[in-house]
Amino acid sequence: MEQLVQQLLDLIKSLQVQPIALLDIGLTALLIYGLFSLIRGTRAVRLVIGVTVLYAVYVLAQAFGLQLLSQILQAGAVVGLLALVVVFQPELRRALERIGRFGSMGWLLAPGARAASERVGAIIAKAAVGLGSRKTGALIVVERETGLTDAAETGVQVDAELSVELLQTIFTPHSALHDGAAIVRRERLVSAGVVLPLSETGVYRERFGTRHRAALGITEQTDAIAVVVSEETGSVSLVERGRIVRDLDEGRLAKALVELLENSPLTAVKIPERVRLPERATQISRNIASRRPRRRDETTPKTATGNRPE
């Protein structure tokens, strides 16, 4: 026993850890942590698990000398590398945007950004809650670091100072722009009636209407923030990075918007990884919607893409 302890002590003494090795280990750990935090809550998690399983199969095939299986996996790896770039394109773009945002150091050049964020958050929160009280559907997208010029060009250019009255006027029922989204950049309303890409996630496709799926779609592809007002229930939802939290009041929504615009983690509102609606509640809401008498103007489909305007 003493001999074993002595050997362990000698082994520890023989290990010489260089400072550069510690730096290398630390940077590698930060890189791995950054990658996992980037894909957390997205579909990329399952893809990473699938790639890990295939790599484990390849290692086992090499260990047991399974030449045919090893060659098939090696050939598939060449095509799979290109496929991963396509599949992970939103996550890769988001990572590069984060690196560019850190390198630009723009936060040092905007001393009044906090006050501007508070004004924008207060205006959007007041307008959204007011629209929700009248059960008027709305979709407001707030631009952050990722430019939304391409999306804004699909709508009507407004370029006006942001105000509660302007937002509520745009989303007035049966107006020309109420079915699309409104894009906000800093303290100005850039465009209205904007057509946004819809989220193709299966659970979202079944449980959410067009407005919520559009909000999820634009936040999955960019770092924008979306505020959605349901036309059916009047509830106000906040969407960020493909994650959604529902039934917000004016105070919580305004505080959450300010924190997100300041690139700070949410403290007032915890955004879950995925919304899981109870099956019973979903069925009840569908029954109520099916029994609700329809007006004559509801028999024609909305101009936005999709079946439900929510």
PyMOL commands that set and color helices and strands:
alter all, ss='L'
color gray80, all
select helices_A, chain A and resi 2-14+19-39+44-63+67-87+89-104+106-109+113-133+149-152+164-170+202-207+210-221+250-261+279-291+296-298
alter helices_A, ss='H'
color red, helices_A
select strands_A, chain A and resi 138-142+156-161+181-185+188-194+225-229+236-240+243-245
alter strands_A, ss='S'
color yellow, strands_A
deselect
rebuild
show_as cartoon
